[in-house]
Amino acid sequence: MKLCLHCESDMLVKKNFFMFKIPAAILLLLVPYGFVICWLPFLIPPNYACKKCGREFRKVKEVDWQVYEKMKQEKEKGK
């Protein structure tokens, strides 16, 4: 499960930027030996946006769902 680094919310949206990656791959096909390197734009990692706090970042916090449930229970007990 992916969590926001700032607010530890699981409401994340993955932004792939296909509107940039596909035209870049097509342009690379036009370059000599472009068929060899046209896959490079797809190696760019996606950005994530948190719906709760509105921040954007590249890396997310990966946790197991059982750990997430424990974190949620601890937050409820703390309130």
PyMOL Python script that loads the backbone (N, CA, C, O; Angstrom):
from pymol import cmd

cmd.read_pdbstr("""\
ATOM      1  N   MET A   1       0.847  -1.160   0.000  1.00  0.00           N
ATOM      2  CA  MET A   1       0.000   0.000   0.000  1.00  0.00           C
ATOM      3  C   MET A   1       0.901   1.233   0.000  1.00  0.00           C
ATOM      4  O   MET A   1       1.900   1.290   0.716  1.00  0.00           O
ATOM      5  N   LYS A   2       0.531   2.201  -0.805  1.00  0.00           N
ATOM      6  CA  LYS A   2       1.306   3.425  -0.927  1.00  0.00           C
ATOM      7  C   LYS A   2       0.683   4.528  -0.067  1.00  0.00           C
ATOM      8  O   LYS A   2      -0.531   4.733  -0.083  1.00  0.00           O
ATOM      9  N   LEU A   3       1.537   5.235   0.684  1.00  0.00           N
ATOM     10  CA  LEU A   3       1.077   6.302   1.571  1.00  0.00           C
ATOM     11  C   LEU A   3       1.815   7.596   1.257  1.00  0.00           C
ATOM     12  O   LEU A   3       2.946   7.585   0.772  1.00  0.00           O
ATOM     13  N   CYS A   4       1.158   8.695   1.541  1.00  0.00           N
ATOM     14  CA  CYS A   4       1.755  10.023   1.403  1.00  0.00           C
ATOM     15  C   CYS A   4       2.860  10.176   2.451  1.00  0.00           C
ATOM     16  O   CYS A   4       2.711   9.732   3.589  1.00  0.00           O
ATOM     17  N   LEU A   5       3.950  10.797   2.062  1.00  0.00           N
ATOM     18  CA  LEU A   5       5.066  10.996   2.991  1.00  0.00           C
ATOM     19  C   LEU A   5       4.755  12.030   4.061  1.00  0.00           C
ATOM     20  O   LEU A   5       5.333  11.990   5.147  1.00  0.00           O
ATOM     21  N   HIS A   6       3.855  12.948   3.770  1.00  0.00           N
ATOM     22  CA  HIS A   6       3.604  14.069   4.671  1.00  0.00           C
ATOM     23  C   HIS A   6       2.439  13.818   5.626  1.00  0.00           C
ATOM     24  O   HIS A   6       2.564  14.044   6.830  1.00  0.00           O
ATOM     25  N   CYS A   7       1.305  13.352   5.093  1.00  0.00           N
ATOM     26  CA  CYS A   7       0.121  13.193   5.949  1.00  0.00           C
ATOM     27  C   CYS A   7      -0.259  11.722   6.163  1.00  0.00           C
ATOM     28  O   CYS A   7      -1.239  11.438   6.851  1.00  0.00           O
ATOM     29  N   GLU A   8       0.500  10.788   5.584  1.00  0.00           N
ATOM     30  CA  GLU A   8       0.274   9.343   5.698  1.00  0.00           C
ATOM     31  C   GLU A   8      -1.120   8.935   5.247  1.00  0.00           C
ATOM     32  O   GLU A   8      -1.703   8.001   5.797  1.00  0.00           O
ATOM     33  N   SER A   9      -1.651   9.622   4.257  1.00  0.00           N
ATOM     34  CA  SER A   9      -2.945   9.281   3.676  1.00  0.00           C
ATOM     35  C   SER A   9      -2.731   8.269   2.552  1.00  0.00           C
ATOM     36  O   SER A   9      -1.674   8.240   1.921  1.00  0.00           O
ATOM     37  N   ASP A  10      -3.745   7.443   2.310  1.00  0.00           N
ATOM     38  CA  ASP A  10      -3.649   6.480   1.209  1.00  0.00           C
ATOM     39  C   ASP A  10      -4.396   6.964  -0.033  1.00  0.00           C
ATOM     40  O   ASP A  10      -4.582   6.196  -0.977  1.00  0.00           O
ATOM     41  N   MET A  11      -4.823   8.214  -0.045  1.00  0.00           N
ATOM     42  CA  MET A  11      -5.547   8.777  -1.190  1.00  0.00           C
ATOM     43  C   MET A  11      -4.552   9.413  -2.160  1.00  0.00           C
ATOM     44  O   MET A  11      -4.399  10.634  -2.189  1.00  0.00           O
ATOM     45  N   LEU A  12      -3.879   8.580  -2.950  1.00  0.00           N
ATOM     46  CA  LEU A  12      -2.867   9.047  -3.885  1.00  0.00           C
ATOM     47  C   LEU A  12      -3.336   8.856  -5.319  1.00  0.00           C
ATOM     48  O   LEU A  12      -4.059   7.910  -5.633  1.00  0.00           O
ATOM     49  N   VAL A  13      -2.913   9.765  -6.177  1.00  0.00           N
ATOM     50  CA  VAL A  13      -3.207   9.689  -7.602  1.00  0.00           C
ATOM     51  C   VAL A  13      -1.870   9.594  -8.327  1.00  0.00           C
ATOM     52  O   VAL A  13      -0.955  10.375  -8.066  1.00  0.00           O
ATOM     53  N   LYS A  14      -1.767   8.635  -9.235  1.00  0.00           N
ATOM     54  CA  LYS A  14      -0.542   8.447 -10.000  1.00  0.00           C
ATOM     55  C   LYS A  14      -0.622   9.272 -11.279  1.00  0.00           C
ATOM     56  O   LYS A  14      -1.577   9.148 -12.046  1.00  0.00           O
ATOM     57  N   LYS A  15       0.385  10.114 -11.506  1.00  0.00           N
ATOM     58  CA  LYS A  15       0.426  10.949 -12.711  1.00  0.00           C
ATOM     59  C   LYS A  15       1.528  10.418 -13.622  1.00  0.00           C
ATOM     60  O   LYS A  15       2.711  10.535 -13.304  1.00  0.00           O
ATOM     61  N   ASN A  16       1.137   9.831 -14.765  1.00  0.00           N
ATOM     62  CA  ASN A  16       2.100   9.185 -15.650  1.00  0.00           C
ATOM     63  C   ASN A  16       2.669  10.083 -16.733  1.00  0.00           C
ATOM     64  O   ASN A  16       3.719   9.761 -17.288  1.00  0.00           O
ATOM     65  N   PHE A  17       2.028  11.188 -17.057  1.00  0.00           N
ATOM     66  CA  PHE A  17       2.472  12.103 -18.102  1.00  0.00           C
ATOM     67  C   PHE A  17       2.587  11.416 -19.460  1.00  0.00           C
ATOM     68  O   PHE A  17       3.575  11.604 -20.171  1.00  0.00           O
ATOM     69  N   PHE A  18       1.568  10.611 -19.824  1.00  0.00           N
ATOM     70  CA  PHE A  18       1.575   9.969 -21.136  1.00  0.00           C
ATOM     71  C   PHE A  18       1.494  10.995 -22.255  1.00  0.00           C
ATOM     72  O   PHE A  18       1.954  10.729 -23.366  1.00  0.00           O
ATOM     73  N   MET A  19       0.918  12.166 -21.987  1.00  0.00           N
ATOM     74  CA  MET A  19       0.827  13.205 -23.011  1.00  0.00           C
ATOM     75  C   MET A  19       2.214  13.720 -23.387  1.00  0.00           C
ATOM     76  O   MET A  19       2.379  14.311 -24.454  1.00  0.00           O
ATOM     77  N   PHE A  20       3.203  13.508 -22.540  1.00  0.00           N
ATOM     78  CA  PHE A  20       4.584  13.864 -22.852  1.00  0.00           C
ATOM     79  C   PHE A  20       5.370  12.656 -23.356  1.00  0.00           C
ATOM     80  O   PHE A  20       6.170  12.778 -24.283  1.00  0.00           O
ATOM     81  N   LYS A  21       5.148  11.500 -22.754  1.00  0.00           N
ATOM     82  CA  LYS A  21       5.960  10.323 -23.048  1.00  0.00           C
ATOM     83  C   LYS A  21       5.727   9.773 -24.454  1.00  0.00           C
ATOM     84  O   LYS A  21       6.685   9.407 -25.134  1.00  0.00           O
ATOM     85  N   ILE A  22       4.486   9.709 -24.897  1.00  0.00           N
ATOM     86  CA  ILE A  22       4.191   9.138 -26.212  1.00  0.00           C
ATOM     87  C   ILE A  22       4.737  10.016 -27.339  1.00  0.00           C
ATOM     88  O   ILE A  22       5.392   9.484 -28.235  1.00  0.00           O
ATOM     89  N   PRO A  23       4.500  11.345 -27.342  1.00  0.00           N
ATOM     90  CA  PRO A  23       5.114  12.158 -28.401  1.00  0.00           C
ATOM     91  C   PRO A  23       6.648  12.126 -28.372  1.00  0.00           C
ATOM     92  O   PRO A  23       7.287  12.158 -29.423  1.00  0.00           O
ATOM     93  N   ALA A  24       7.233  12.063 -27.182  1.00  0.00           N
ATOM     94  CA  ALA A  24       8.689  11.985 -27.087  1.00  0.00           C
ATOM     95  C   ALA A  24       9.198  10.689 -27.708  1.00  0.00           C
ATOM     96  O   ALA A  24      10.225  10.688 -28.388  1.00  0.00           O
ATOM     97  N   ALA A  25       8.487   9.589 -27.479  1.00  0.00           N
ATOM     98  CA  ALA A  25       8.879   8.311 -28.073  1.00  0.00           C
ATOM     99  C   ALA A  25       8.742   8.356 -29.592  1.00  0.00           C
ATOM    100  O   ALA A  25       9.584   7.807 -30.303  1.00  0.00           O
ATOM    101  N   ILE A  26       7.701   8.998 -30.090  1.00  0.00           N
ATOM    102  CA  ILE A  26       7.512   9.113 -31.541  1.00  0.00           C
ATOM    103  C   ILE A  26       8.625   9.960 -32.154  1.00  0.00           C
ATOM    104  O   ILE A  26       9.146   9.623 -33.217  1.00  0.00           O
ATOM    105  N   LEU A  27       8.991  11.055 -31.493  1.00  0.00           N
ATOM    106  CA  LEU A  27      10.090  11.889 -31.998  1.00  0.00           C
ATOM    107  C   LEU A  27      11.420  11.135 -31.988  1.00  0.00           C
ATOM    108  O   LEU A  27      12.237  11.296 -32.894  1.00  0.00           O
ATOM    109  N   LEU A  28      11.629  10.322 -30.972  1.00  0.00           N
ATOM    110  CA  LEU A  28      12.865   9.543 -30.919  1.00  0.00           C
ATOM    111  C   LEU A  28      12.911   8.486 -32.016  1.00  0.00           C
ATOM    112  O   LEU A  28      13.995   8.079 -32.436  1.00  0.00           O
ATOM    113  N   LEU A  29      11.755   8.039 -32.482  1.00  0.00           N
ATOM    114  CA  LEU A  29      11.730   7.080 -33.588  1.00  0.00           C
ATOM    115  C   LEU A  29      12.261   7.703 -34.877  1.00  0.00           C
ATOM    116  O   LEU A  29      12.774   6.991 -35.741  1.00  0.00           O
ATOM    117  N   LEU A  30      12.145   9.014 -35.014  1.00  0.00           N
ATOM    118  CA  LEU A  30      12.587   9.698 -36.228  1.00  0.00           C
ATOM    119  C   LEU A  30      14.103   9.902 -36.269  1.00  0.00           C
ATOM    120  O   LEU A  30      14.665  10.164 -37.332  1.00  0.00           O
ATOM    121  N   VAL A  31      14.756   9.785 -35.131  1.00  0.00           N
ATOM    122  CA  VAL A  31      16.204   9.940 -35.040  1.00  0.00           C
ATOM    123  C   VAL A  31      16.855   8.652 -35.551  1.00  0.00           C
ATOM    124  O   VAL A  31      16.292   7.573 -35.371  1.00  0.00           O
ATOM    125  N   PRO A  32      18.033   8.743 -36.187  1.00  0.00           N
ATOM    126  CA  PRO A  32      18.718   7.509 -36.586  1.00  0.00           C
ATOM    127  C   PRO A  32      18.936   6.593 -35.377  1.00  0.00           C
ATOM    128  O   PRO A  32      19.384   7.039 -34.321  1.00  0.00           O
ATOM    129  N   TYR A  33      18.625   5.350 -35.542  1.00  0.00           N
ATOM    130  CA  TYR A  33      18.663   4.329 -34.487  1.00  0.00           C
ATOM    131  C   TYR A  33      17.715   4.670 -33.339  1.00  0.00           C
ATOM    132  O   TYR A  33      17.932   4.252 -32.202  1.00  0.00           O
ATOM    133  N   GLY A  34      16.683   5.417 -33.638  1.00  0.00           N
ATOM    134  CA  GLY A  34      15.714   5.816 -32.623  1.00  0.00           C
ATOM    135  C   GLY A  34      14.883   4.666 -32.095  1.00  0.00           C
ATOM    136  O   GLY A  34      14.392   4.712 -30.967  1.00  0.00           O
ATOM    137  N   PHE A  35      14.722   3.620 -32.920  1.00  0.00           N
ATOM    138  CA  PHE A  35      13.953   2.465 -32.457  1.00  0.00           C
ATOM    139  C   PHE A  35      14.638   1.778 -31.289  1.00  0.00           C
ATOM    140  O   PHE A  35      14.004   1.024 -30.551  1.00  0.00           O
ATOM    141  N   VAL A  36      15.930   2.035 -31.116  1.00  0.00           N
ATOM    142  CA  VAL A  36      16.670   1.444 -30.001  1.00  0.00           C
ATOM    143  C   VAL A  36      16.420   2.228 -28.709  1.00  0.00           C
ATOM    144  O   VAL A  36      16.399   1.649 -27.622  1.00  0.00           O
ATOM    145  N   ILE A  37      16.230   3.553 -28.833  1.00  0.00           N
ATOM    146  CA  ILE A  37      16.113   4.393 -27.633  1.00  0.00           C
ATOM    147  C   ILE A  37      14.711   4.963 -27.424  1.00  0.00           C
ATOM    148  O   ILE A  37      14.508   5.753 -26.503  1.00  0.00           O
ATOM    149  N   CYS A  38      13.744   4.582 -28.254  1.00  0.00           N
ATOM    150  CA  CYS A  38      12.408   5.185 -28.145  1.00  0.00           C
ATOM    151  C   CYS A  38      11.677   4.777 -26.861  1.00  0.00           C
ATOM    152  O   CYS A  38      10.665   5.390 -26.523  1.00  0.00           O
ATOM    153  N   TRP A  39      12.147   3.788 -26.158  1.00  0.00           N
ATOM    154  CA  TRP A  39      11.507   3.346 -24.919  1.00  0.00           C
ATOM    155  C   TRP A  39      11.992   4.147 -23.710  1.00  0.00           C
ATOM    156  O   TRP A  39      11.434   4.000 -22.622  1.00  0.00           O
ATOM    157  N   LEU A  40      13.007   4.983 -23.869  1.00  0.00           N
ATOM    158  CA  LEU A  40      13.568   5.733 -22.741  1.00  0.00           C
ATOM    159  C   LEU A  40      12.571   6.651 -22.027  1.00  0.00           C
ATOM    160  O   LEU A  40      12.621   6.728 -20.800  1.00  0.00           O
ATOM    161  N   PRO A  41      11.664   7.354 -22.729  1.00  0.00           N
ATOM    162  CA  PRO A  41      10.717   8.203 -21.986  1.00  0.00           C
ATOM    163  C   PRO A  41       9.824   7.425 -21.016  1.00  0.00           C
ATOM    164  O   PRO A  41       9.312   7.993 -20.051  1.00  0.00           O
ATOM    165  N   PHE A  42       9.641   6.141 -21.270  1.00  0.00           N
ATOM    166  CA  PHE A  42       8.778   5.349 -20.397  1.00  0.00           C
ATOM    167  C   PHE A  42       9.498   4.887 -19.133  1.00  0.00           C
ATOM    168  O   PHE A  42       8.878   4.295 -18.250  1.00  0.00           O
ATOM    169  N   LEU A  43      10.798   5.152 -19.038  1.00  0.00           N
ATOM    170  CA  LEU A  43      11.540   4.830 -17.818  1.00  0.00           C
ATOM    171  C   LEU A  43      11.459   5.935 -16.777  1.00  0.00           C
ATOM    172  O   LEU A  43      11.849   5.732 -15.627  1.00  0.00           O
ATOM    173  N   ILE A  44      10.961   7.096 -17.163  1.00  0.00           N
ATOM    174  CA  ILE A  44      10.806   8.202 -16.219  1.00  0.00           C
ATOM    175  C   ILE A  44       9.750   7.803 -15.189  1.00  0.00           C
ATOM    176  O   ILE A  44       8.620   7.490 -15.562  1.00  0.00           O
ATOM    177  N   PRO A  45      10.096   7.809 -13.902  1.00  0.00           N
ATOM    178  CA  PRO A  45       9.128   7.370 -12.894  1.00  0.00           C
ATOM    179  C   PRO A  45       7.949   8.337 -12.793  1.00  0.00           C
ATOM    180  O   PRO A  45       8.101   9.534 -13.036  1.00  0.00           O
ATOM    181  N   PRO A  46       6.777   7.816 -12.435  1.00  0.00           N
ATOM    182  CA  PRO A  46       5.594   8.685 -12.331  1.00  0.00           C
ATOM    183  C   PRO A  46       5.635   9.542 -11.066  1.00  0.00           C
ATOM    184  O   PRO A  46       6.318   9.213 -10.097  1.00  0.00           O
ATOM    185  N   ASN A  47       4.907  10.622 -11.097  1.00  0.00           N
ATOM    186  CA  ASN A  47       4.705  11.455  -9.910  1.00  0.00           C
ATOM    187  C   ASN A  47       3.430  10.998  -9.215  1.00  0.00           C
ATOM    188  O   ASN A  47       2.535  10.434  -9.845  1.00  0.00           O
ATOM    189  N   TYR A  48       3.357  11.244  -7.924  1.00  0.00           N
ATOM    190  CA  TYR A  48       2.160  10.952  -7.151  1.00  0.00           C
ATOM    191  C   TYR A  48       1.652  12.251  -6.551  1.00  0.00           C
ATOM    192  O   TYR A  48       2.437  13.106  -6.142  1.00  0.00           O
ATOM    193  N   ALA A  49       0.346  12.391  -6.499  1.00  0.00           N
ATOM    194  CA  ALA A  49      -0.278  13.559  -5.882  1.00  0.00           C
ATOM    195  C   ALA A  49      -1.216  13.069  -4.786  1.00  0.00           C
ATOM    196  O   ALA A  49      -1.989  12.133  -4.986  1.00  0.00           O
ATOM    197  N   CYS A  50      -1.138  13.707  -3.639  1.00  0.00           N
ATOM    198  CA  CYS A  50      -2.002  13.362  -2.511  1.00  0.00           C
ATOM    199  C   CYS A  50      -3.279  14.186  -2.616  1.00  0.00           C
ATOM    200  O   CYS A  50      -3.228  15.404  -2.787  1.00  0.00           O
ATOM    201  N   LYS A  51      -4.414  13.523  -2.513  1.00  0.00           N
ATOM    202  CA  LYS A  51      -5.695  14.231  -2.571  1.00  0.00           C
ATOM    203  C   LYS A  51      -6.007  14.941  -1.256  1.00  0.00           C
ATOM    204  O   LYS A  51      -6.778  15.900  -1.234  1.00  0.00           O
ATOM    205  N   LYS A  52      -5.414  14.475  -0.172  1.00  0.00           N
ATOM    206  CA  LYS A  52      -5.719  15.050   1.136  1.00  0.00           C
ATOM    207  C   LYS A  52      -4.936  16.344   1.389  1.00  0.00           C
ATOM    208  O   LYS A  52      -5.525  17.358   1.766  1.00  0.00           O
ATOM    209  N   CYS A  53      -3.626  16.316   1.186  1.00  0.00           N
ATOM    210  CA  CYS A  53      -2.823  17.511   1.476  1.00  0.00           C
ATOM    211  C   CYS A  53      -2.438  18.283   0.216  1.00  0.00           C
ATOM    212  O   CYS A  53      -1.973  19.419   0.314  1.00  0.00           O
ATOM    213  N   GLY A  54      -2.623  17.691  -0.967  1.00  0.00           N
ATOM    214  CA  GLY A  54      -2.387  18.394  -2.220  1.00  0.00           C
ATOM    215  C   GLY A  54      -0.938  18.468  -2.665  1.00  0.00           C
ATOM    216  O   GLY A  54      -0.633  19.187  -3.616  1.00  0.00           O
ATOM    217  N   ARG A  55      -0.050  17.764  -2.023  1.00  0.00           N
ATOM    218  CA  ARG A  55       1.370  17.811  -2.393  1.00  0.00           C
ATOM    219  C   ARG A  55       1.675  16.787  -3.483  1.00  0.00           C
ATOM    220  O   ARG A  55       0.991  15.772  -3.612  1.00  0.00           O
ATOM    221  N   GLU A  56       2.711  17.074  -4.261  1.00  0.00           N
ATOM    222  CA  GLU A  56       3.172  16.156  -5.297  1.00  0.00           C
ATOM    223  C   GLU A  56       4.589  15.705  -4.962  1.00  0.00           C
ATOM    224  O   GLU A  56       5.397  16.492  -4.469  1.00  0.00           O
ATOM    225  N   PHE A  57       4.888  14.432  -5.231  1.00  0.00           N
ATOM    226  CA  PHE A  57       6.202  13.882  -4.932  1.00  0.00           C
ATOM    227  C   PHE A  57       6.439  12.664  -5.804  1.00  0.00           C
ATOM    228  O   PHE A  57       5.505  12.110  -6.383  1.00  0.00           O
ATOM    229  N   ARG A  58       7.701  12.248  -5.893  1.00  0.00           N
ATOM    230  CA  ARG A  58       8.068  11.105  -6.733  1.00  0.00           C
ATOM    231  C   ARG A  58       8.050   9.789  -5.956  1.00  0.00           C
ATOM    232  O   ARG A  58       7.603   8.766  -6.473  1.00  0.00           O
ATOM    233  N   LYS A  59       8.529   9.816  -4.734  1.00  0.00           N
ATOM    234  CA  LYS A  59       8.599   8.584  -3.954  1.00  0.00           C
ATOM    235  C   LYS A  59       7.470   8.564  -2.935  1.00  0.00           C
ATOM    236  O   LYS A  59       7.074   9.599  -2.399  1.00  0.00           O
ATOM    237  N   VAL A  60       6.966   7.374  -2.683  1.00  0.00           N
ATOM    238  CA  VAL A  60       5.901   7.207  -1.703  1.00  0.00           C
ATOM    239  C   VAL A  60       6.365   6.242  -0.622  1.00  0.00           C
ATOM    240  O   VAL A  60       7.342   5.513  -0.788  1.00  0.00           O
ATOM    241  N   LYS A  61       5.659   6.258   0.458  1.00  0.00           N
ATOM    242  CA  LYS A  61       5.950   5.347   1.562  1.00  0.00           C
ATOM    243  C   LYS A  61       5.197   4.047   1.307  1.00  0.00           C
ATOM    244  O   LYS A  61       3.972   4.052   1.189  1.00  0.00           O
ATOM    245  N   GLU A  62       5.913   2.945   1.221  1.00  0.00           N
ATOM    246  CA  GLU A  62       5.304   1.633   0.978  1.00  0.00           C
ATOM    247  C   GLU A  62       5.154   0.902   2.311  1.00  0.00           C
ATOM    248  O   GLU A  62       6.135   0.694   3.025  1.00  0.00           O
ATOM    249  N   VAL A  63       3.936   0.519   2.638  1.00  0.00           N
ATOM    250  CA  VAL A  63       3.693  -0.269   3.847  1.00  0.00           C
ATOM    251  C   VAL A  63       2.737  -1.407   3.517  1.00  0.00           C
ATOM    252  O   VAL A  63       1.969  -1.339   2.558  1.00  0.00           O
ATOM    253  N   ASP A  64       2.801  -2.425   4.311  1.00  0.00           N
ATOM    254  CA  ASP A  64       1.877  -3.544   4.190  1.00  0.00           C
ATOM    255  C   ASP A  64       0.515  -3.104   4.730  1.00  0.00           C
ATOM    256  O   ASP A  64       0.444  -2.234   5.598  1.00  0.00           O
ATOM    257  N   TRP A  65      -0.549  -3.691   4.226  1.00  0.00           N
ATOM    258  CA  TRP A  65      -1.888  -3.262   4.651  1.00  0.00           C
ATOM    259  C   TRP A  65      -2.118  -3.552   6.129  1.00  0.00           C
ATOM    260  O   TRP A  65      -2.873  -2.832   6.783  1.00  0.00           O
ATOM    261  N   GLN A  66      -1.481  -4.594   6.671  1.00  0.00           N
ATOM    262  CA  GLN A  66      -1.645  -4.902   8.092  1.00  0.00           C
ATOM    263  C   GLN A  66      -0.991  -3.818   8.956  1.00  0.00           C
ATOM    264  O   GLN A  66      -1.530  -3.430   9.993  1.00  0.00           O
ATOM    265  N   VAL A  67       0.155  -3.343   8.523  1.00  0.00           N
ATOM    266  CA  VAL A  67       0.831  -2.259   9.239  1.00  0.00           C
ATOM    267  C   VAL A  67      -0.018  -0.995   9.163  1.00  0.00           C
ATOM    268  O   VAL A  67      -0.110  -0.246  10.136  1.00  0.00           O
ATOM    269  N   TYR A  68      -0.637  -0.758   8.009  1.00  0.00           N
ATOM    270  CA  TYR A  68      -1.489   0.422   7.843  1.00  0.00           C
ATOM    271  C   TYR A  68      -2.691   0.357   8.785  1.00  0.00           C
ATOM    272  O   TYR A  68      -3.066   1.369   9.376  1.00  0.00           O
ATOM    273  N   GLU A  69      -3.293  -0.817   8.929  1.00  0.00           N
ATOM    274  CA  GLU A  69      -4.429  -0.969   9.846  1.00  0.00           C
ATOM    275  C   GLU A  69      -4.000  -0.695  11.291  1.00  0.00           C
ATOM    276  O   GLU A  69      -4.747  -0.075  12.049  1.00  0.00           O
ATOM    277  N   LYS A  70      -2.805  -1.151  11.675  1.00  0.00           N
ATOM    278  CA  LYS A  70      -2.305  -0.875  13.022  1.00  0.00           C
ATOM    279  C   LYS A  70      -2.080   0.622  13.221  1.00  0.00           C
ATOM    280  O   LYS A  70      -2.389   1.167  14.281  1.00  0.00           O
ATOM    281  N   MET A  71      -1.537   1.286  12.188  1.00  0.00           N
ATOM    282  CA  MET A  71      -1.318   2.731  12.272  1.00  0.00           C
ATOM    283  C   MET A  71      -2.638   3.468  12.439  1.00  0.00           C
ATOM    284  O   MET A  71      -2.730   4.433  13.197  1.00  0.00           O
ATOM    285  N   LYS A  72      -3.659   3.006  11.723  1.00  0.00           N
ATOM    286  CA  LYS A  72      -4.971   3.647  11.806  1.00  0.00           C
ATOM    287  C   LYS A  72      -5.575   3.464  13.197  1.00  0.00           C
ATOM    288  O   LYS A  72      -6.168   4.394  13.743  1.00  0.00           O
ATOM    289  N   GLN A  73      -5.427   2.272  13.769  1.00  0.00           N
ATOM    290  CA  GLN A  73      -5.955   2.017  15.106  1.00  0.00           C
ATOM    291  C   GLN A  73      -5.232   2.873  16.147  1.00  0.00           C
ATOM    292  O   GLN A  73      -5.860   3.384  17.074  1.00  0.00           O
ATOM    293  N   GLU A  74      -3.919   3.030  16.000  1.00  0.00           N
ATOM    294  CA  GLU A  74      -3.155   3.852  16.939  1.00  0.00           C
ATOM    295  C   GLU A  74      -3.568   5.320  16.849  1.00  0.00           C
ATOM    296  O   GLU A  74      -3.611   6.017  17.863  1.00  0.00           O
ATOM    297  N   LYS A  75      -3.870   5.788  15.644  1.00  0.00           N
ATOM    298  CA  LYS A  75      -4.339   7.168  15.477  1.00  0.00           C
ATOM    299  C   LYS A  75      -5.686   7.369  16.158  1.00  0.00           C
ATOM    300  O   LYS A  75      -5.921   8.398  16.792  1.00  0.00           O
ATOM    301  N   GLU A  76      -6.576   6.376  16.023  1.00  0.00           N
ATOM    302  CA  GLU A  76      -7.901   6.474  16.641  1.00  0.00           C
ATOM    303  C   GLU A  76      -7.791   6.464  18.157  1.00  0.00           C
ATOM    304  O   GLU A  76      -8.535   7.177  18.831  1.00  0.00           O
ATOM    305  N   LYS A  77      -6.874   5.667  18.711  1.00  0.00           N
ATOM    306  CA  LYS A  77      -6.690   5.625  20.156  1.00  0.00           C
ATOM    307  C   LYS A  77      -6.101   6.934  20.668  1.00  0.00           C
ATOM    308  O   LYS A  77      -6.399   7.365  21.782  1.00  0.00           O
ATOM    309  N   GLY A  78      -5.264   7.560  19.848  1.00  0.00           N
ATOM    310  CA  GLY A  78      -4.628   8.817  20.242  1.00  0.00           C
ATOM    311  C   GLY A  78      -5.593   9.985  20.264  1.00  0.00           C
ATOM    312  O   GLY A  78      -5.340  10.971  20.958  1.00  0.00           O
ATOM    313  N   LYS A  79      -6.679   9.907  19.536  1.00  0.00           N
ATOM    314  CA  LYS A  79      -7.642  11.020  19.480  1.00  0.00           C
ATOM    315  C   LYS A  79      -8.541  11.033  20.641  1.00  0.00           C
ATOM    316  O   LYS A  79      -9.405  11.904  20.742  1.00  0.00           O
TER     317      LYS A  79
END
""", "prot")
cmd.dss("prot")
cmd.show_as("cartoon", "prot")
cmd.util.cbc("prot")
cmd.orient("prot")
